């Protein structure tokens, strides 16, 4: 299987300060042979200088800590590694409450959340916060890594206690698929290789779970949505009459011969051809980037959406969203923003803040209506023109929006449509 064909799994990691997250990521990179020899030599050298008997894998990922110490905030550190079975992108986010927005950013495209729990401490506030954000962002899979098993003598009882505690807490949330793996990141037990110390655990190792967890069906293959990013009109004699609409299939499948409608105009046509860099196709599905041509010469531009005639998104100017406020300045009453939805941009205002959510207890606060940085709230927006949306749980692309400040052009909020 070549590099191009291997499936890509994106996962997000967050844990409390000393849960061993850096060690775990370092161990994954090391044991899957995804680090360069010179990096390894440097880490071995530093570990010796510290007088450690083992290699300190956290040094592989903690290079950013020095920059944090100098007051440079690191938003999300992305790391890449691959095995013969899959390619991986790790979004490594700080777990503290002042980094809620970074967790939302890192988790927004993830297939899976890796939740690290210190077996001695069990489910703590940060575990809850990270899990709540994973649930809010509809991440379909979670792996709960119960770490530091070496410090409780690899006890099955200690592991089961944490599993029970997490199961009770997660029953309220929307994560469909949760797996539990007992590990020792420090000693590499059950991270890449199976541990002989825990014969009672019959499940897969962490890496094996990451390689085999089924993610292909996480996409919505039912509702065809094709936001148009750009119109292709080559000015050459050979393609004089070519008019193609380029974009990425957000959901559903599109086939040559499908009857489609272009929103917002409502004009109808038939898909004539599907082009890609590697040649023409008979059908396309998410997350493929393709160029469609239609049988009829109708007016289509960036920001329009091509959908099937019998399956349309909701047309609305009143958008009900769960919003994560990303900016250090609170929104002014009735302030105007640009709202970006797929490739479309319209003006919008915050009409009402319904309630704020306490990300530690999931409590809804209807008294406090002031949005500060890192707050998550249910908000009603009003747009100047209709947009075509799906619920976020059905479609993470057509179900999400971002708000942009008109004057500074900063992204101030990200929202999930209810």
Order of alpha helices (4+ residues) and beta strands (2+ residues): beta-alpha-alpha-alpha-alpha-beta-beta-alpha-beta-alpha-beta-alpha-beta-alpha-beta-beta-beta-beta-beta-beta-beta-beta-beta-beta-beta-beta-beta-beta-beta-beta
